[in-house]
């Protein structure tokens, strides 16, 4: 997506895995559906319409 004027919050979880005294993995989880909803796209509603168009 290109940049725009809509400001949005990000919900992020940053998880580290430690092996002994060293960090060996870093997982960053980003709530993309929440961010997209702020941009005007409700992916859950859109999926519902695709899966069950009669609703």
C-alpha positions as CSV (number, residue, x, y, z in Angstrom):
1,X,0.0,0.0,0.0
2,X,1.2,3.5,-0.8
3,X,1.5,6.1,1.9
4,X,-1.5,8.2,2.8
5,X,-2.9,10.8,5.2
6,X,-4.7,8.4,7.5
7,X,-3.0,8.0,10.8
8,X,-3.2,4.6,12.5
9,X,-2.1,2.8,15.6
10,X,-0.1,-0.5,15.5
11,X,-0.7,-3.3,17.9
12,X,2.6,-5.3,18.1
13,X,3.8,-8.2,20.2
14,X,7.6,-8.7,20.4
15,X,8.6,-12.2,21.6
16,X,12.2,-13.3,22.3
17,X,13.4,-16.9,22.7
18,X,16.5,-17.3,24.9
19,X,18.8,-20.2,24.6
20,X,21.0,-20.1,27.7
21,X,22.3,-16.6,28.0
22,X,21.8,-15.7,24.4
23,X,18.8,-14.5,22.4
24,X,18.4,-17.0,19.6
25,X,15.0,-15.9,18.1
26,X,12.9,-12.8,17.8
27,X,9.3,-13.0,16.7
28,X,7.3,-9.8,15.9
29,X,3.6,-10.3,15.6
30,X,1.6,-7.4,14.0
31,X,-2.2,-7.2,14.2
32,X,-2.7,-6.4,10.4
33,X,-6.5,-6.8,10.4
34,X,-6.7,-4.1,13.1
35,X,-4.4,-1.8,11.1
36,X,-6.3,-2.4,7.9
37,X,-9.6,-1.6,9.6
38,X,-8.2,1.8,10.5
39,X,-7.4,2.3,6.9
40,X,-11.0,1.6,5.9
41,X,-10.7,-2.1,5.0
42,X,-12.5,-4.7,7.2
43,X,-10.9,-8.0,6.1
44,X,-13.3,-10.0,8.2
45,X,-16.4,-8.5,6.8
46,X,-15.0,-8.8,3.3
47,X,-14.1,-12.5,3.9
48,X,-17.7,-13.1,5.2
49,X,-19.1,-11.5,2.1
50,X,-16.9,-13.7,-0.1
51,X,-17.7,-16.9,1.8
52,X,-21.4,-16.3,2.2
53,X,-22.6,-13.6,-0.3
54,X,-26.3,-13.9,0.7
55,X,-25.6,-12.1,4.0
